[in-house]
Amino acid sequence: MSTIAKPNYSLAKTPEGVEGHGFFATTLDKAVGLARKNSIWPLPFATSCCGIEFMATMGAHYDLGRFGAERLSFSPRQADLLMVMGTIAKKMGPILRQVYEQMAEPKWVLSMGACASSGGIFDTYSVLQGIDRIIPVDVYIPGCPPRPEQVIDGIIKIQELIQSESIRRRDTPEYKAMLAQYGME
């Protein structure tokens, strides 16, 4: 007679707080950070080969859904993580910026691959030399194209940023000054 192995599930690490018999208390920032961290809705803005690597990351072998990012959103109004992958032509820059501006706060940006991060091998007049010239970027993933393991590492870095971010960060003068550098309000 064979025995059925129990699955090894791990729960999210509880934030710091006061724990007692039948209750748990923590700060609102930490509870919101934990919820946001594990429910990212990415919007893939894929233009080149990095998009193919992202598709591999969403597949069964790597399964990005394990990290709370399974529901892809193709509407900027329903997404909170903009994943820019591949070469961005200068003509495409205004569209990318409009997509970013249509996203609701809080929002984060992940630049995937050499082309999105720095223009890659395309040092030409028509290619934007890094998306950070038009929108703020939170995490860069290096590579040409980056492997799915690197994409997962980038998602984990975004999750760490989301969990540690204060819910009031977007109201700070520093954040408003950073947006002003990009000509945004």
Residue frames as qw, qx, qy, qz and C-alpha x, y, z in Angstrom:
[[0.000, 0.891, 0.454, 0.000, 0.00, 0.00, 0.00],
 [0.446, 0.318, -0.012, 0.837, 1.48, 3.35, -0.99],
 [0.206, -0.687, -0.418, 0.557, 1.27, 6.49, 1.07],
 [0.304, 0.814, 0.284, 0.406, 0.32, 9.81, -0.42],
 [0.474, -0.066, -0.205, 0.854, 2.86, 12.52, 0.23],
 [0.043, -0.864, -0.407, 0.293, 1.45, 15.70, 1.71],
 [0.446, 0.722, 0.087, 0.522, 2.18, 18.83, -0.32],
 [0.534, -0.323, -0.246, 0.741, 4.74, 21.16, 1.17],
 [0.080, 0.851, 0.306, 0.420, 2.97, 24.52, 1.23],
 [0.423, -0.194, -0.321, 0.825, 4.57, 27.57, 2.74],
 [0.020, -0.890, -0.454, 0.030, 2.54, 30.54, 3.88],
 [0.274, 0.757, -0.077, 0.588, 3.59, 34.15, 3.49],
 [0.466, -0.074, -0.529, 0.706, 5.78, 35.37, 6.31],
 [0.224, -0.853, -0.470, -0.001, 3.66, 37.33, 8.76],
 [0.216, 0.723, -0.155, 0.638, 4.70, 40.94, 9.29],
 [0.287, 0.051, -0.639, 0.712, 6.08, 42.07, 12.62],
 [0.458, -0.504, -0.194, -0.706, 3.40, 42.58, 15.20],
 [0.346, -0.280, 0.687, -0.575, 1.89, 41.52, 18.48],
 [0.612, -0.030, -0.708, -0.352, 0.61, 37.98, 18.56],
 [0.362, -0.224, 0.682, -0.595, -1.46, 36.31, 21.20],
 [0.224, 0.196, 0.954, -0.046, -3.98, 33.54, 21.65],
 [0.286, 0.657, 0.698, -0.013, -6.59, 34.15, 18.95],
 [0.206, 0.959, 0.128, -0.147, -5.35, 37.54, 17.68],
 [0.664, 0.026, 0.197, 0.721, -2.62, 39.24, 15.70],
 [0.064, 0.962, 0.177, -0.200, -1.98, 42.99, 15.53],
 [0.608, -0.016, 0.256, 0.751, 0.36, 44.87, 13.22],
 [0.044, 0.516, -0.014, -0.855, 0.57, 48.25, 11.52],
 [0.643, 0.638, 0.280, -0.318, -1.58, 49.13, 8.53],
 [0.261, 0.762, -0.512, -0.298, 1.54, 49.73, 6.39],
 [0.173, -0.345, 0.921, 0.057, 2.76, 46.19, 6.98],
 [0.555, 0.309, 0.736, -0.233, -0.61, 44.54, 6.38],
 [0.551, 0.762, 0.056, -0.335, -1.18, 46.51, 3.16],
 [0.105, 0.694, -0.669, -0.245, 2.41, 45.80, 2.04],
 [0.373, -0.115, 0.920, -0.014, 1.90, 42.06, 2.52],
 [0.592, 0.532, 0.549, -0.254, -1.37, 42.13, 0.56],
 [0.423, 0.826, -0.180, -0.327, 0.06, 44.21, -2.30],
 [0.134, -0.573, 0.783, 0.201, 3.21, 42.12, -2.49],
 [0.337, 0.015, 0.940, 0.042, 1.28, 38.94, -3.12],
 [0.456, 0.640, 0.608, -0.113, -1.25, 40.34, -5.60],
 [0.093, -0.489, 0.359, 0.790, 0.69, 42.07, -8.37],
 [0.652, 0.608, 0.444, -0.093, -1.20, 42.66, -11.62],
 [0.368, -0.392, 0.435, 0.722, 1.48, 43.08, -14.31],
 [0.587, 0.752, 0.124, -0.272, 0.95, 44.77, -17.65],
 [0.688, -0.149, 0.469, 0.534, 3.44, 43.31, -20.15],
 [0.365, 0.870, -0.084, -0.322, 4.62, 45.91, -22.67],
 [0.694, -0.225, 0.585, 0.356, 6.61, 43.52, -24.86],
 [0.465, 0.782, -0.145, -0.390, 8.11, 44.56, -28.17],
 [0.427, 0.615, -0.656, -0.093, 10.95, 42.09, -28.84],
 [0.657, 0.125, -0.740, 0.075, 12.67, 38.89, -27.79],
 [0.037, -0.178, 0.687, -0.704, 12.40, 39.75, -24.07],
 [0.674, -0.028, 0.078, -0.734, 8.67, 39.22, -24.47],
 [0.806, 0.128, -0.553, -0.170, 9.33, 35.63, -25.53],
 [0.366, 0.165, -0.760, 0.511, 11.38, 35.04, -22.38],
 [0.365, -0.114, 0.405, -0.830, 8.52, 36.53, -20.36],
 [0.810, 0.026, -0.263, -0.523, 6.15, 34.05, -22.00],
 [0.663, 0.138, -0.714, 0.179, 8.47, 31.25, -20.88],
 [0.037, 0.172, -0.637, 0.751, 8.38, 32.67, -17.36],
 [0.601, -0.047, 0.171, -0.780, 4.59, 32.52, -17.36],
 [0.715, 0.124, -0.622, -0.294, 4.67, 28.89, -18.54],
 [0.884, -0.397, -0.173, -0.178, 4.32, 25.81, -16.37],
 [0.796, 0.113, -0.364, 0.471, 8.05, 25.24, -15.83],
 [0.277, 0.201, -0.330, 0.880, 8.68, 28.59, -14.11],
 [0.317, -0.653, -0.679, -0.109, 5.09, 29.53, -13.18],
 [0.124, 0.305, -0.194, 0.924, 5.15, 33.19, -12.23],
 [0.560, -0.539, -0.338, -0.531, 1.74, 32.64, -10.65],
 [0.723, -0.304, -0.510, 0.353, 3.53, 31.24, -7.58],
 [0.363, -0.080, -0.233, 0.898, 4.63, 34.79, -6.83],
 [0.095, 0.660, 0.525, -0.529, 1.19, 36.37, -6.94],
 [0.128, 0.534, -0.282, -0.787, 1.55, 37.73, -10.48],
 [0.384, 0.180, 0.878, 0.221, -0.58, 35.28, -12.41],
 [0.323, 0.778, 0.527, -0.112, -3.29, 37.66, -13.57],
 [0.360, -0.001, 0.305, 0.882, -1.87, 39.62, -16.48],
 [0.203, 0.781, 0.410, -0.426, -3.65, 42.86, -17.18],
 [0.456, 0.249, 0.454, 0.724, -3.69, 44.31, -20.66],
 [0.057, -0.869, -0.307, -0.384, -5.46, 47.44, -19.49],
 [0.351, 0.332, -0.409, 0.774, -3.32, 50.07, -17.74],
 [0.428, -0.499, 0.084, -0.749, -6.25, 51.04, -15.53],
 [0.910, -0.331, -0.057, -0.242, -6.26, 47.59, -13.96],
 [0.840, 0.173, -0.314, 0.407, -2.50, 47.06, -13.63],
 [0.412, -0.905, 0.095, 0.042, -0.03, 48.09, -10.96],
 [0.569, -0.465, 0.511, 0.447, 3.23, 46.76, -12.46],
 [0.609, 0.752, -0.122, -0.221, 4.36, 47.91, -15.90],
 [0.734, -0.271, 0.514, 0.351, 6.85, 45.42, -17.35],
 [0.453, 0.812, -0.207, -0.305, 8.64, 47.02, -20.30],
 [0.755, -0.182, 0.574, 0.260, 10.43, 44.40, -22.40],
 [0.670, 0.391, 0.461, 0.432, 12.42, 44.98, -25.55],
 [0.332, 0.061, 0.210, 0.918, 13.42, 47.78, -27.85],
 [0.096, 0.806, 0.479, -0.333, 11.44, 51.00, -27.47],
 [0.416, 0.424, 0.317, 0.739, 11.58, 53.25, -30.51],
 [0.090, -0.136, -0.221, 0.961, 11.43, 56.99, -29.90],
 [0.388, -0.198, -0.407, -0.803, 8.07, 57.09, -31.71],
 [0.615, -0.372, -0.689, -0.092, 6.77, 54.58, -29.19],
 [0.298, 0.024, -0.529, 0.794, 7.96, 56.67, -26.21],
 [0.333, -0.158, 0.089, -0.925, 4.82, 58.85, -25.96],
 [0.753, -0.198, -0.463, -0.424, 2.60, 55.76, -26.04],
 [0.633, -0.089, -0.664, 0.388, 4.62, 54.11, -23.28],
 [0.073, 0.069, -0.393, 0.914, 4.38, 57.27, -21.21],
 [0.541, -0.197, -0.162, -0.802, 0.61, 57.46, -21.78],
 [0.764, -0.186, -0.612, -0.089, 0.23, 53.84, -20.65],
 [0.444, -0.040, -0.595, 0.668, 2.22, 54.69, -17.49],
 [0.148, -0.107, 0.197, -0.963, 0.12, 57.77, -16.79],
 [0.651, -0.215, -0.374, -0.624, -3.13, 55.79, -17.19],
 [0.609, -0.137, -0.748, 0.224, -2.10, 53.36, -14.46],
 [0.497, -0.792, -0.137, -0.326, -3.58, 54.03, -11.03],
 [0.062, 0.581, -0.648, 0.488, -1.39, 54.63, -7.99],
 [0.350, -0.704, 0.538, 0.305, 0.43, 52.82, -6.57],
 [0.862, 0.505, -0.030, -0.031, 2.33, 51.67, -9.62],
 [0.547, -0.571, 0.515, 0.331, 5.74, 50.19, -10.25],
 [0.658, 0.683, -0.246, -0.199, 7.90, 49.78, -13.36],
 [0.758, -0.309, 0.519, 0.247, 10.21, 46.92, -14.25],
 [0.430, 0.749, -0.381, -0.330, 12.63, 47.39, -17.16],
 [0.880, -0.106, 0.462, 0.044, 13.48, 44.01, -18.66],
 [0.815, 0.325, 0.279, 0.390, 16.51, 43.45, -20.85],
 [0.476, -0.240, 0.149, 0.833, 19.31, 45.56, -22.26],
 [0.144, 0.431, 0.490, 0.744, 17.14, 47.29, -24.87],
 [0.320, -0.812, -0.423, -0.243, 14.52, 48.62, -22.44],
 [0.614, -0.662, -0.145, 0.405, 17.17, 49.52, -19.87],
 [0.323, -0.641, 0.258, 0.647, 19.76, 51.21, -22.08],
 [0.515, 0.680, -0.231, -0.467, 18.89, 50.83, -25.75],
 [0.918, -0.015, 0.382, 0.105, 20.94, 47.64, -26.00],
 [0.590, -0.082, 0.480, 0.644, 22.99, 47.20, -29.14],
 [0.295, 0.711, 0.504, 0.392, 20.78, 49.68, -30.96],
 [0.289, -0.577, -0.093, 0.758, 22.69, 52.94, -30.48],
 [0.254, 0.365, 0.560, 0.699, 20.77, 54.66, -33.26],
 [0.114, -0.112, 0.017, -0.987, 18.77, 57.83, -33.71],
 [0.563, -0.259, -0.435, -0.654, 15.45, 55.97, -33.65],
 [0.697, -0.297, -0.645, 0.104, 15.84, 53.91, -30.45],
 [0.424, -0.823, 0.084, -0.367, 15.19, 55.28, -26.98],
 [0.495, 0.382, -0.665, 0.409, 18.36, 54.78, -24.93],
 [0.204, -0.128, -0.798, 0.553, 16.58, 53.56, -21.82],
 [0.240, -0.664, -0.609, -0.361, 12.98, 53.97, -20.73],
 [0.441, -0.601, -0.397, 0.535, 14.12, 55.85, -17.64],
 [0.194, 0.009, 0.183, 0.964, 14.36, 58.91, -19.89],
 [0.321, -0.323, -0.391, -0.800, 10.56, 59.10, -20.06],
 [0.738, -0.518, -0.213, -0.376, 9.19, 57.18, -17.03],
 [0.295, -0.640, 0.638, -0.310, 10.64, 56.29, -13.62],
 [0.780, 0.122, -0.608, -0.080, 11.93, 52.72, -13.27],
 [0.678, -0.617, 0.268, -0.297, 11.95, 50.75, -10.02],
 [0.739, -0.310, 0.581, 0.140, 13.83, 47.57, -11.00],
 [0.460, 0.645, -0.499, -0.352, 16.13, 46.77, -13.92],
 [0.907, -0.071, 0.414, 0.031, 16.63, 43.20, -15.18],
 [0.034, 0.678, -0.582, -0.447, 19.90, 42.87, -17.14],
 [0.570, 0.006, 0.805, 0.165, 20.47, 40.50, -20.03],
 [0.422, 0.495, -0.322, -0.688, 19.89, 40.11, -23.73],
 [0.514, -0.562, -0.190, -0.620, 17.40, 38.54, -23.34],
 [0.289, -0.438, 0.683, -0.508, 17.23, 37.80, -19.61],
 [0.315, -0.052, -0.946, -0.055, 16.57, 34.22, -18.58],
 [0.547, -0.566, -0.455, -0.416, 13.29, 33.35, -16.83],
 [0.664, -0.386, -0.453, 0.453, 15.23, 32.96, -13.57],
 [0.267, 0.011, -0.088, 0.960, 16.31, 36.60, -13.86],
 [0.320, -0.437, -0.359, -0.760, 12.71, 37.67, -14.51],
 [0.676, -0.531, -0.510, -0.020, 11.62, 35.83, -11.36],
 [0.546, -0.233, -0.306, 0.745, 14.44, 37.55, -9.44],
 [0.026, 0.227, 0.124, 0.966, 13.22, 40.92, -10.75],
 [0.524, -0.528, -0.454, -0.491, 9.66, 40.13, -9.63],
 [0.688, -0.443, -0.467, 0.336, 10.98, 39.18, -6.18],
 [0.351, -0.034, -0.141, 0.925, 12.87, 42.51, -6.00],
 [0.255, -0.394, -0.283, -0.836, 9.64, 44.35, -6.91],
 [0.657, -0.522, -0.524, -0.146, 7.80, 42.39, -4.21],
 [0.586, -0.291, -0.380, 0.653, 10.43, 43.39, -1.63],
 [0.102, 0.142, 0.048, 0.983, 10.05, 47.02, -2.69],
 [0.440, -0.463, -0.442, -0.630, 6.25, 46.82, -2.52],
 [0.681, -0.481, -0.540, 0.117, 6.25, 45.21, 0.92],
 [0.518, -0.289, -0.286, 0.752, 8.66, 47.73, 2.43],
 [0.073, 0.349, 0.222, 0.908, 7.03, 50.80, 0.84],
 [0.093, 0.311, 0.567, -0.757, 4.93, 53.02, 3.07],
 [0.247, 0.643, 0.712, 0.141, 1.35, 53.57, 1.96],
 [0.004, 0.942, 0.168, -0.289, 2.06, 57.31, 2.21],
 [0.556, -0.258, 0.393, 0.685, 5.25, 57.28, 0.09],
 [0.337, 0.500, 0.564, 0.564, 3.37, 58.53, -2.95],
 [0.116, -0.937, -0.306, -0.123, 2.38, 61.68, -1.02],
 [0.609, -0.551, 0.026, 0.570, 5.93, 62.62, 0.00],
 [0.174, 0.904, -0.156, -0.357, 7.73, 65.65, -1.42],
 [0.306, -0.450, 0.748, 0.379, 10.55, 63.35, -2.65],
 [0.472, 0.314, 0.807, 0.163, 8.13, 61.31, -4.76],
 [0.326, 0.871, 0.324, -0.172, 6.48, 64.42, -6.16],
 [0.056, -0.816, 0.405, 0.408, 9.92, 65.88, -6.99],
 [0.412, -0.161, 0.831, 0.338, 10.86, 62.67, -8.79],
 [0.443, 0.601, 0.662, 0.068, 7.68, 62.83, -10.89],
 [0.140, 0.934, 0.034, -0.328, 8.38, 66.50, -11.60],
 [0.299, -0.521, 0.631, 0.492, 11.74, 65.47, -13.12],
 [0.312, 0.185, 0.853, 0.374, 9.73, 63.55, -15.72],
 [0.195, -0.050, -0.252, -0.947, 7.27, 66.41, -16.22],
 [0.435, -0.408, -0.763, -0.249, 4.43, 64.57, -14.44],
 [0.325, -0.482, 0.247, -0.775, 2.17, 65.68, -11.65]]
